[in-house]
Amino acid sequence: MKVVILCGGKGVRMKKITEDIPKPMAPIGDRPILWHIMKNYMHYGFNDFILLLGYKGDKIKEYFLDYKWRNSDFILDTRYGEKKVNYINGGEKWRITFIDTGLHTMTGGRVKQIKKYIKNTFFLTYGDGLSDINIKKLLDYHKERGKIGTVTGVNRNSQYGILDVEKGMVKEFKEKPNNKEIINGGFFVFEPEFFSYIEDEEKSILERKPLMTLATQNELAVYEHKGFWMAMDTYKDVLEVNKMWNEKRAKWKVW
């Protein structure tokens, strides 16, 4: 089963990092965000990935082309006039398809371009979101509902106090209230029919017409995830998850 990951964004709110690398390559410890996402999918037995590249996509290609020798013990033998490399440990066993989907292409347009690679049910997620979501339970839920798409819904608590204002006066102050609204957590499951809902291969925004149309046709289920979820939107977010990783509090780590 294919796991499609959107990796084309510039990460404009993370300029301290993304001037030289794409957003999914922002480091958590000594590995990029993208690696952490892929490791979670692999934990549940899904290791066939399609990476939708855009901004500085060559950096992602370089990372994975060099990954095995950089992260494995191996023997280099040049005694007989030719170079032979024997790996002592094999590292991750994954299959990765790299697709350049354009520098300025919108999210829906990037997905549309891989239609020819998808024959069955597939996962889709963003290259900047971390979660301890149980991928198998998500897939089981999608199959049970029998819809074209399933989106993971998460609750996000507000980090700010809320002011109830009336005629220029504060009537009530709520310190860091719980936000009961469910937001898009970015872990999707789709049937191949979803491609017909994406009309433009460049300008279509996944989160607008394609998903909205599915919803109006009662073809978009929601899987509610109550565990850890965090999107890497800013440089501050990257610092926070690195602190969690270094202190061995990485709640997204399921492997």
LUMZAFI-600093 format. One record per residue (C-alpha): residue in three letters; z, x, y. Coordinates in steps of 0.05 Angstrom, whole numbers, plus 5000, padded with zeros to 4 digits. Each point is the difference from the previous one (the first is absolute). Layout:
N
ALAZXY
...
# end
This chain:
255
MET500050005000
LYS497950275068
VAL505050165055
VAL496549995068
ILE503650355058
LEU498049955073
CYS500150715027
GLY495549985061
GLY504849895058
LYS501250495057
GLY507449875008
VAL499749995076
ARG507649905005
MET501250634959
LYS496050495042
LYS504950564989
ILE497750004927
THR493249674998
GLU496250465048
ASP498450444940
ILE500849544940
PRO498949264985
LYS506049545000
PRO500649954923
MET500950764998
ALA506249995044
PRO505250384958
ILE506249734967
GLY503450624972
ASP494550454974
ARG495349424982
PRO495949525043
ILE501549255006
LEU493949864958
TRP502750404941
HIS506549605001
ILE496149344998
MET495650244943
LYS506050254960
ASN503149315002
TYR493649684974
MET499650534945
HIS507249854980
TYR497649304980
GLY493950274963
PHE494649945053
ASN496550665014
ASP492849825017
PHE499650045076
ILE494749875053
LEU501750325067
LEU496449695060
LEU499250585048
GLY498550035075
TYR503450435051
LYS500550724974
GLY498549774930
ASP498150714981
LYS507450195004
ILE501649504945
LYS494350264957
GLU502350715010
TYR507249834981
PHE498149694933
LEU494750524983
ASP505250545008
TYR505849594973
LYS500050234927
TRP500250755011
ARG504949945059
ASN504949584960
SER499450264929
ASP501950634962
PHE493850344972
ILE497350634970
LEU494150345034
ASP496150444951
THR494550465027
ARG500450544945
TYR493249864971
GLY495749955062
GLU500749265014
LYS505549595031
LYS503849544954
VAL505749565022
ASN504849714949
TYR504949505027
ILE507050034970
ASN501949325026
GLY494749495016
GLY503249635058
GLU498049295016
LYS494349704960
TRP496249575049
ARG492949795015
ILE498249975073
THR493649735033
PHE499250235072
ILE495749555044
ASP498350165072
THR500149325034
GLY498750225072
LEU504150255058
HIS500549355039
THR499449484943
MET505349464999
THR504449874940
GLY495949424971
GLY493650395009
ARG502850594961
VAL501949544942
LYS493149665000
GLN496650674988
ILE503050104931
LYS497749344970
LYS495350374952
TYR505950384971
ILE504349394985
LYS498649564939
ASN506949714987
THR506849855032
PHE502150565047
PHE505950235042
LEU499350145074
THR505050325047
TYR500750415063
GLY500850755000
ASP506249985044
GLY504949514966
LEU505850184955
SER503549524954
ASP503849954934
ILE495949394981
ASN499149894925
ILE492450044994
LYS499849684931
LYS504049405024
LEU495349935059
LEU494049994953
ASP503449514952
TYR501549535058
HIS492850045024
LYS497549814930
GLU505049424995
ARG497849705067
GLY492650064982
LYS497650095072
ILE494750475029
GLY505250415037
THR507450155002
VAL503550335058
THR507050304997
GLY504749695051
VAL506050385026
ASN505749835047
ARG500850475058
ASN506550025037
SER499850105075
GLN503150655025
TYR501149715069
GLY504849495029
ILE496949325017
LEU501349665067
ASP499949255007
VAL498149915073
GLU500249375043
LYS498649995075
GLY501050755008
MET506750014963
VAL501750234930
LYS502749414961
GLU501050374935
PHE499650724976
LYS498550134926
GLU501150724979
LYS494650224949
PRO499049314969
ASN496749914932
ASN492749815009
LYS498449474948
GLU492550035012
ILE495950294944
ILE494850525020
ASN494250334964
GLY502750574958
GLY493250274984
PHE500050004924
PHE494349544979
VAL496749784935
PHE493049705004
GLU494649734955
PRO492850255011
GLU498349335033
PHE503850255061
PHE494050425022
SER496149375017
TYR505349855053
ILE498550655037
GLU493649905041
ASP499250655039
GLU500050714970
GLU502550315065
LYS503449515048
SER503749554952
ILE507650045006
LEU503349864933
GLU506149665030
ARG496049505041
LYS494249584975
PRO500050224926
LEU507449884987
MET500449405047
THR494349664964
LEU503350134933
ALA506349695027
THR496649375027
GLN496649914933
ASN506650064963
GLU497650634965
LEU505250495026
ALA506650044963
VAL506150385025
TYR504550434958
GLU506750085035
HIS503050694994
LYS507450055016
GLY500850754991
PHE498350615043
TRP493850005044
MET498150425060
ALA493650135037
MET498650685031
ASP497749785070
THR503150535045
TYR502350734999
LYS507149735000
ASP498649644935
VAL497650654968
LEU506350365022
GLU504349434971
VAL496750004931
ASN500350764997
LYS507449975014
MET500749504943
TRP495950444954
ASN503950635017
GLU506649644990
LYS497649734933
ARG500249285026
ALA492649864989
LYS500549264983
TRP492549944989
LYS500150524943
VAL499349624934
TRP497750574955
# end
